[in-house]
Amino acid sequence: MHFGYYRFPMIPLWREQMLDAMNRYVIESLKLGDSDKIVYDLGCGLAAPCRTFAKMYPEKKVKGITIVEWQIQKARELNRQKNIDGIIELILGDYTNLPFDDNSADAAYALESACHCPGDDKAAFVKEMMRVLKPGKKFAIADGFLKRPSEKFYPLLKYCYNEICKGWALPSFPNVNGVVEQLKLNGAENIKVTDLSFRVAPSVMHAPFTVVSFVLKKMLQGEKLNSVRIGHLKACFLGLFMGMHRGSFSYLMITGNKKS
Ligand SMILES: C[S@@+](CC[C@H](N)C(=O)[O-])C[C@H]1O[C@@H](n2cnc3c(N)ncnc32)[C@H](O)[C@@H]1O
């Protein structure tokens, strides 16, 4: 799951539409041509972006990789329901050690997944992505990014940041300067950073309602929330506060290509 992309005249209350628009936005940014056949989704989750890809490009192939086994099973089930099994290949693996050959992808993207890589500059993720991309081919990384080191945050912001990382099981958010530096070191060019914070804001505003309705549902079912779930839900609220600090944090998409 990821945040949605809002564009007028969408209805901001319609979350599914914004989620699909985010998938499309990221995939469109790759500007795939007729000769581009194989695309990698690095950190594919339940493969919602792969399913959007399959609708947009039924003649191409997307290989989604995730490190969580149950996500593969669930994603395969969802793909079967949509009858798009052939276009999507799902692989259990680590994007810091990809089971793909050098120069094998016509494009690659990571939607809210690079943040799970250790280190603010996400070096291990960037290195692997650049290794598997064919020369000249494009990439897109969309995520929440730090614009300055978290050590420089004032105490309340630092507390919220740490709680968000804990709640969402993130080692740290990517630092935009660190990631751009790594991309350059690993042979990327034409690097462009686009701020999507306002596009994403309407879907971020869904968080409190989604959290409250989830908690109420669980209470009505007589279920207790465990500490992992509480941490996750707390992070959703704190994310709103964090998002207001535009000088420190933004939702960005970084695009570019590997040098020919
Ligand atoms: C927030 S989810 C986003 C999922 C998907 N990109 C989407 O937008 O719906 C983050 C995903 O990154 C995956 N992930 C985290 N670390 C990974 C790693 N080292 N290798 C592969 N996948 C990883 C998680 O398993 C999860 O599927």
The ligand as an SDF file (V2000), in Angstrom:
LIG
                    3D

 27 29  0  0  0  0  0  0  0  0999 V2000
    5.0130    0.1390    1.7760 C   0  0  0  0  0  0  0  0  0  0  0  0
    5.2140   -1.3420    0.8780 S   0  0  0  0  0  0  0  0  0  0  0  0
    4.9600   -0.7350   -0.7790 C   0  0  0  0  0  0  0  0  0  0  0  0
    4.4950   -1.8090   -1.6780 C   0  0  0  0  0  0  0  0  0  0  0  0
    4.2520   -1.4280   -3.1370 C   0  0  0  0  0  0  0  0  0  0  0  0
    5.4230   -0.8180   -3.7440 N   0  0  0  0  0  0  0  0  0  0  0  0
    3.0660   -0.5130   -3.2650 C   0  0  0  0  0  0  0  0  0  0  0  0
    3.2790    0.6710   -3.5140 O   0  0  0  0  0  0  0  0  0  0  0  0
    1.9300   -0.9860   -3.1340 O   0  0  0  0  0  0  0  0  0  0  0  0
    6.9680   -1.6690    0.9350 C   0  0  0  0  0  0  0  0  0  0  0  0
    7.3610   -2.9480    0.2440 C   0  0  0  0  0  0  0  0  0  0  0  0
    8.7900   -3.0360    0.1790 O   0  0  0  0  0  0  0  0  0  0  0  0
    9.1430   -4.3930    0.4040 C   0  0  0  0  0  0  0  0  0  0  0  0
   10.5430   -4.4850    0.8280 N   0  0  0  0  0  0  0  0  0  0  0  0
   11.1130   -3.9580    1.9310 C   0  0  0  0  0  0  0  0  0  0  0  0
   12.4280   -4.2740    1.9870 N   0  0  0  0  0  0  0  0  0  0  0  0
   12.6870   -5.0160    0.8800 C   0  0  0  0  0  0  0  0  0  0  0  0
   13.8600   -5.6470    0.3650 C   0  0  0  0  0  0  0  0  0  0  0  0
   15.0340   -5.5680    1.0010 N   0  0  0  0  0  0  0  0  0  0  0  0
   13.7630   -6.3250   -0.7830 N   0  0  0  0  0  0  0  0  0  0  0  0
   12.5900   -6.4340   -1.4390 C   0  0  0  0  0  0  0  0  0  0  0  0
   11.4300   -5.8480   -1.0010 N   0  0  0  0  0  0  0  0  0  0  0  0
   11.4900   -5.1580    0.1400 C   0  0  0  0  0  0  0  0  0  0  0  0
    8.1810   -4.8320    1.4870 C   0  0  0  0  0  0  0  0  0  0  0  0
    8.1170   -6.2280    1.5450 O   0  0  0  0  0  0  0  0  0  0  0  0
    6.9030   -4.2040    0.9500 C   0  0  0  0  0  0  0  0  0  0  0  0
    6.3370   -5.0530    0.0050 O   0  0  0  0  0  0  0  0  0  0  0  0
  1  2  1  0
  2  3  1  0
  2 10  1  0
  3  4  1  0
  4  5  1  0
  5  6  1  0
  5  7  1  0
  7  8  2  0
  7  9  1  0
 10 11  1  0
 11 12  1  0
 11 26  1  0
 12 13  1  0
 13 14  1  0
 13 24  1  0
 14 15  1  0
 14 23  1  0
 15 16  2  0
 16 17  1  0
 17 18  1  0
 17 23  2  0
 18 19  1  0
 18 20  2  0
 20 21  1  0
 21 22  2  0
 22 23  1  0
 24 25  1  0
 24 26  1  0
 26 27  1  0
M  CHG  2   2   1   9  -1
M  END
$$$$
